[in-house]
Amino acid sequence: MTELERRYRRLLWAYPADYRRERGDEIVGTYLDLADPQRRRPSPAEAADLVRGGLRQRLRAAGANDLVPGVRLGALLALTTAAFLAAFWVFAERHLPPAEWGVPVFGPFVSVGIVAWCGWLLAALVAAVAPGRPTRAAITVALLVTAALPAISVVAGVPRPPLLVLVPQVALGVLALAIGDHLPAPARTLPVAAAVAGGGLSYAMGFDALWGAYRGGGEELLPPTGTVLLTVALLLAVGLGMRRDASGGWAVVALLTPVGLLNVHLLAGAVDGVVSAAPRPTYPTLVATAITVALLGPALLPAAVALRRRLGTPPAAPCPTCGARR
């Protein structure tokens, strides 16, 4: 066995064990036939292709063929929501408090958060004109800037947005990274349309409402936004389910973490025993609830895949080269 073949076989770990036994030689042989005889290791593209193929096969084995399209649908909804919130906060950043309040500001803006919000608006524009890798690069930059704002605030001594505003934005951004490469034109324009709606709402609310929403940790804006996001996802899931397409259901599962973080005020209020539209939970309860959602949420998707595998026997998967059913 050559070194190149040995390295190819190591990458087969991504495939289910029974599939490796039946098709492993065939898969490795195909890659060896196409490889330069002088090479000693797989290229990064080949390694990524093998891992993707293995993960797809695991999803087929679990009967979760619609998972990837569902996550991509959830990613589109996540970017749309992130753009809506960013546009809302851009206008909020321009409404400075009166000087007699003695509240620190960041130049002509309320906080350094204006940098992150503009980054998300740029990502929405890129998604409309250049889907695929450029969009993911723009989302990555906006996501990193948003996540770095607390550290930037401490190092530079400038005010930042409340953590309860930043954390849901980060969760939306992480999911948005899974956005598809080949979106139809109407879908690509959704984030821009949402940004226009968010900016219009912010402008219409006026100073008092904006200042209360921003400095209050978003408790007046985030829960309604999370509720709308969940409602839209559920409606899509029902509509797609009527066509025997489970991708909408997977989108709902993927969105549960950002939806939970957007509704952390309501969830924390329920923990405190206060169930109302404005529960006013204590800050420790808010933090504990957000941490719980952030830790448990990412486990929901693999748990749903495992449950799907146990509930039903999936159809036989085709051979990747000849198309024959196992």
C-alpha positions as CSV (number, residue, x, y, z in Angstrom):
1,M,0.0,0.0,0.0
2,T,1.4,3.4,-1.0
3,E,1.6,6.4,1.3
4,L,-1.0,8.2,-0.9
5,E,-3.5,5.2,-0.7
6,R,-3.0,5.0,3.1
7,R,-3.8,8.7,3.5
8,Y,-6.9,8.4,1.3
9,R,-8.1,5.5,3.5
10,R,-7.6,7.5,6.6
11,L,-10.1,10.1,5.2
12,L,-12.7,7.4,4.9
13,W,-13.5,7.8,8.6
14,A,-16.2,10.2,7.6
15,Y,-18.2,7.3,6.0
16,P,-20.3,4.8,8.0
17,A,-18.3,1.6,8.9
18,D,-20.5,-0.7,6.8
19,Y,-20.3,1.7,3.8
20,R,-16.5,1.8,4.1
21,R,-16.3,-2.0,4.0
22,E,-18.5,-2.3,0.9
23,R,-17.4,0.8,-1.1
24,G,-14.1,1.9,0.5
25,D,-11.9,0.1,-2.1
26,E,-13.9,1.5,-4.9
27,I,-13.8,5.1,-3.6
28,V,-10.0,5.0,-2.9
29,G,-9.4,3.3,-6.3
30,T,-11.2,6.1,-8.1
31,Y,-9.1,8.8,-6.4
32,L,-5.9,6.9,-7.1
33,D,-6.7,6.6,-10.8
34,L,-7.2,10.3,-11.0
35,A,-4.1,11.3,-8.9
36,D,-0.6,12.1,-10.1
37,P,1.6,9.1,-9.5
38,Q,4.2,11.3,-7.9
39,R,1.9,12.7,-5.2
40,R,2.2,11.6,-1.6
41,R,-0.9,13.1,0.0
42,P,-4.4,14.1,-1.0
43,S,-5.0,17.7,-2.0
44,P,-7.1,19.9,0.4
45,A,-10.0,19.8,-2.1
46,E,-9.9,16.0,-2.3
47,A,-9.8,15.8,1.5
48,A,-12.8,18.1,1.8
49,D,-14.7,16.2,-0.9
50,L,-14.1,12.9,0.9
51,V,-15.3,14.3,4.2
52,R,-18.4,15.9,2.6
53,G,-19.2,12.7,0.8
54,G,-18.9,10.7,4.1
55,L,-21.1,13.1,6.0
56,R,-23.7,13.0,3.2
57,Q,-23.7,9.2,3.3
58,R,-24.2,9.3,7.1
59,L,-27.2,11.6,6.6
60,R,-28.6,9.3,4.0
61,A,-28.1,6.4,6.4
62,A,-30.1,8.3,9.0
63,G,-32.9,9.2,6.6
64,A,-31.9,12.9,6.8
65,N,-31.4,13.6,3.2
66,D,-33.1,17.0,3.6
67,L,-30.9,18.2,6.4
68,V,-28.4,20.1,4.3
69,P,-31.1,22.0,2.3
70,G,-32.9,22.6,5.5
71,V,-29.9,24.1,7.2
72,R,-29.3,26.3,4.1
73,L,-32.9,27.5,4.4
74,G,-32.3,28.3,8.0
75,A,-29.1,30.1,7.1
76,L,-31.0,32.4,4.7
77,L,-33.5,33.2,7.3
78,A,-30.8,33.8,9.9
79,L,-29.0,36.3,7.6
80,T,-32.3,38.0,6.8
81,T,-33.0,38.4,10.5
82,A,-29.4,39.6,11.2
83,A,-29.7,42.2,8.5
84,F,-33.1,43.4,9.9
85,L,-31.6,43.8,13.4
86,A,-28.4,45.5,12.1
87,A,-30.4,48.1,10.2
88,F,-32.5,48.8,13.2
89,W,-29.4,49.2,15.5
90,V,-27.7,51.5,12.9
91,F,-30.4,54.0,13.4
92,A,-30.4,53.5,17.1
93,E,-26.7,54.3,17.2
94,R,-27.3,57.7,15.7
95,H,-29.8,58.7,18.5
96,L,-27.4,60.1,21.1
97,P,-28.6,60.6,24.7
98,P,-28.7,64.2,26.0
99,A,-25.4,65.5,27.3
100,E,-26.7,66.0,30.8
101,W,-27.2,62.3,31.1
102,G,-23.5,61.8,31.3
103,V,-23.6,58.6,29.2
104,P,-20.4,57.8,27.3
105,V,-20.6,57.6,23.6
106,F,-18.4,56.6,20.6
107,G,-18.0,59.8,18.6
108,P,-21.2,60.6,16.8
109,F,-22.6,57.1,17.7
110,V,-23.9,55.5,20.9
111,S,-21.3,52.8,20.8
112,V,-18.6,51.0,18.8
113,G,-21.3,48.6,17.7
114,I,-21.9,50.8,14.6
115,V,-18.9,49.0,13.0
116,A,-20.5,45.6,13.3
117,W,-23.9,46.7,12.2
118,C,-22.5,48.2,9.0
119,G,-20.6,45.0,8.5
120,W,-23.9,43.0,8.5
121,L,-25.5,45.5,6.1
122,L,-22.5,45.0,3.8
123,A,-23.0,41.2,4.1
124,A,-26.6,41.6,3.0
125,L,-25.6,43.5,0.0
126,V,-22.9,41.0,-1.0
127,A,-25.5,38.2,-0.6
128,A,-27.7,40.0,-3.2
129,V,-25.0,40.4,-5.8
130,A,-22.3,37.8,-5.2
131,P,-23.7,34.6,-3.5
132,G,-21.4,31.8,-2.4
133,R,-17.8,32.4,-1.2
134,P,-17.9,36.2,-1.3
135,T,-21.1,36.2,0.8
136,R,-19.6,33.8,3.4
137,A,-16.5,35.9,3.6
138,A,-18.6,39.0,4.3
139,I,-20.6,37.2,6.9
140,T,-17.4,35.9,8.5
141,V,-16.0,39.4,8.8
142,A,-19.2,40.8,10.3
143,L,-19.4,37.8,12.7
144,L,-15.8,38.2,13.9
145,V,-16.2,42.0,14.4
146,T,-19.4,41.4,16.4
147,A,-17.8,38.7,18.6
148,A,-14.8,41.0,19.2
149,L,-16.8,44.0,20.3
150,P,-16.6,43.2,24.1
151,A,-12.8,42.9,23.9
152,I,-12.5,46.0,21.7
153,S,-14.6,47.9,24.2
154,V,-12.4,47.0,27.1
155,V,-9.1,47.6,25.3
156,A,-10.1,50.9,23.7
157,G,-12.2,52.1,26.6
158,V,-15.3,52.8,24.3
159,P,-18.9,51.8,24.9
160,R,-20.4,48.7,23.3
161,P,-23.9,47.4,22.7
162,P,-25.3,45.2,25.5
163,L,-24.2,41.6,25.5
164,L,-27.8,40.5,25.2
165,V,-27.9,42.3,21.9
166,L,-24.6,40.9,20.6
167,V,-25.1,37.2,21.5
168,P,-28.2,36.6,19.3
169,Q,-26.4,38.4,16.5
170,V,-23.5,36.1,16.8
171,A,-25.7,33.0,16.8
172,L,-27.5,34.2,13.7
173,G,-24.2,34.8,12.0
174,V,-22.8,31.3,12.8
175,L,-25.9,29.8,11.2
176,A,-25.8,32.2,8.2
177,L,-22.4,30.8,7.3
178,A,-24.2,27.8,5.9
179,I,-26.0,29.9,3.3
180,G,-26.2,28.2,-0.2
181,D,-24.2,29.1,-3.2
182,H,-27.0,29.1,-5.8
183,L,-29.9,31.1,-4.4
184,P,-32.6,32.3,-6.7
185,A,-32.7,36.1,-7.2
186,P,-35.8,36.7,-4.9
187,A,-34.1,34.8,-2.1
188,R,-30.8,36.7,-2.5
189,T,-32.7,40.0,-2.0
190,L,-34.5,39.0,1.2
191,P,-31.7,40.2,3.5
192,V,-31.6,43.6,1.8
193,A,-35.4,43.9,2.0
194,A,-35.3,43.0,5.7
195,A,-32.6,45.7,6.2
196,V,-34.8,48.3,4.6
197,A,-37.7,47.2,6.9
198,G,-35.5,47.3,10.0
199,G,-34.3,50.7,9.2
200,G,-37.8,52.0,8.5
201,L,-39.1,50.6,11.8
202,S,-36.2,52.2,13.7
203,Y,-36.8,55.5,12.0
204,A,-40.5,55.4,12.8
205,M,-40.0,54.5,16.5
206,G,-38.3,57.7,17.5
207,F,-35.7,58.5,20.1
208,D,-37.4,57.4,23.3
209,A,-38.3,54.0,22.0
210,L,-34.9,53.4,20.4
211,W,-33.0,54.4,23.4
212,G,-35.1,52.1,25.6
213,A,-34.8,49.2,23.2
214,Y,-31.0,49.6,22.9
215,R,-29.9,50.2,26.4
216,G,-32.5,47.8,27.8
217,G,-30.7,44.9,26.2
218,G,-33.1,44.7,23.3
219,E,-35.9,43.4,25.4
220,E,-38.5,45.4,23.4
221,L,-37.2,44.3,20.0
222,L,-35.5,40.9,20.2
223,P,-38.4,38.7,21.5
224,P,-40.9,39.9,18.8
225,T,-38.2,39.4,16.2
226,G,-37.5,35.9,17.5
227,T,-41.2,35.1,17.5
228,V,-41.6,36.3,13.9
229,L,-38.5,34.3,12.8
230,L,-39.9,31.1,14.4
231,T,-43.4,31.6,13.0
232,V,-42.0,32.1,9.4
233,A,-39.8,29.0,9.8
234,L,-42.8,26.9,11.0
235,L,-45.0,28.1,8.2
236,L,-42.3,27.1,5.7
237,A,-41.9,23.8,7.4
238,V,-45.7,23.1,7.1
239,G,-45.8,24.2,3.5
240,L,-42.8,22.2,2.5
241,G,-44.0,19.2,4.5
242,M,-47.2,19.1,2.5
243,R,-44.9,18.4,-0.5
244,R,-43.1,15.7,1.4
245,D,-40.1,17.9,1.8
246,A,-38.6,17.8,5.3
247,S,-36.1,20.6,4.8
248,G,-38.4,23.1,6.5
249,G,-38.4,21.0,9.6
250,W,-34.7,20.8,9.7
251,A,-34.6,24.6,9.2
252,V,-36.7,25.0,12.3
253,V,-34.4,22.8,14.3
254,A,-31.3,24.7,13.1
255,L,-33.0,28.0,14.1
256,L,-33.9,27.0,17.6
257,T,-30.7,28.3,19.1
258,P,-30.8,31.8,17.7
259,V,-34.6,31.9,18.3
260,G,-34.0,30.9,21.9
261,L,-31.3,33.7,22.4
262,L,-33.6,36.2,20.8
263,N,-36.3,35.2,23.3
264,V,-34.0,34.9,26.3
265,H,-35.9,37.7,28.1
266,L,-39.2,35.7,27.9
267,L,-37.4,32.4,28.8
268,A,-35.6,34.0,31.8
269,G,-38.9,35.5,32.9
270,A,-40.5,32.0,32.9
271,V,-37.6,30.8,35.0
272,D,-38.3,33.6,37.5
273,G,-42.0,32.6,37.4
274,V,-43.1,35.8,35.6
275,V,-45.0,35.1,32.3
276,S,-45.8,38.3,30.5
277,A,-44.9,40.3,27.4
278,A,-42.3,42.2,29.5
279,P,-41.3,39.9,32.4
280,R,-38.2,41.9,33.6
281,P,-36.1,39.0,34.8
282,T,-33.1,39.5,37.0
283,Y,-29.7,39.8,35.2
284,P,-28.2,36.6,36.7
285,T,-31.3,34.7,35.4
286,L,-30.8,36.3,32.0
287,V,-27.2,35.2,31.8
288,A,-27.8,31.7,33.1
289,T,-30.7,31.2,30.6
290,A,-28.6,32.5,27.7
291,I,-25.7,30.2,28.6
292,T,-28.1,27.2,28.9
293,V,-29.6,28.0,25.4
294,A,-26.2,28.4,23.9
295,L,-25.0,25.1,25.3
296,L,-28.1,23.0,24.7
297,G,-29.1,24.5,21.4
298,P,-26.3,23.2,19.2
299,A,-27.0,19.6,20.4
300,L,-30.5,19.7,19.1
301,L,-29.6,19.1,15.4
302,P,-27.4,15.9,15.9
303,A,-30.0,14.7,18.4
304,A,-32.8,15.2,15.8
305,V,-30.7,13.3,13.3
306,A,-30.2,10.4,15.7
307,L,-33.9,10.4,16.5
308,R,-34.8,10.3,12.8
309,R,-32.5,7.3,12.4
310,R,-34.2,5.4,15.2
311,L,-37.7,6.2,14.0
312,G,-37.4,5.0,10.4
313,T,-35.4,2.8,8.1
314,P,-34.0,4.9,5.3
315,P,-34.1,3.9,1.7
316,A,-31.0,2.2,0.2
317,A,-28.3,4.6,-0.8
318,P,-26.9,4.5,-4.3
319,C,-23.3,3.7,-5.1
320,P,-21.4,7.0,-5.7
321,T,-19.9,5.8,-8.9
322,C,-22.2,3.3,-10.6
323,G,-25.6,4.5,-9.2
324,A,-26.6,1.0,-8.2
325,R,-28.7,0.5,-5.0
326,R,-27.2,-1.2,-2.1
